[in-house]
Every structure is written in C-alpha cells, then in structure tokens.
C-alpha cells in the first residue's frame, strides 16, 4: 500500500529488492486507490480488498500470501 496521494510506483524499489532476494516472490503494487486517496478508510479499504481478491483469483498457483 502506498500513502496519501501515492501511486503504485512509490514502492517499486521495495518490490525489486524482494524479487532480488527471493526468486519466487510475487508483489502486488496496488492501483485501486491511486485516483482517490482522499476517500474514506472504508471506501479505500473496500477497493483494496477487491483488488486483492481479484489478484488471488487470477493467480491460483500462489499458495501463500503475506501482507
């Protein structure tokens, strides 16, 4: 997750570092709240949860998730 007025590229260096350290790691760089970082916590949480659920459904081969 990125912060106030953030975007998915804010954490790209962390994603790249994880992928260098762990060859099989997958990282989701969330985009669901990029256009509305001023929304309520409930709204943004629901959008993020929906994005995560979609990612899980699209990647059934992944057996373990960490947040």
Buried (B, 14 or more C-beta within 10 A) or exposed (E): BBEEEBBBEBBEEEBEEEEEEEEEEEEBBBBBBBEEEEEEEEEBEEBBEEBBEEBEEEEEEEEEEEE
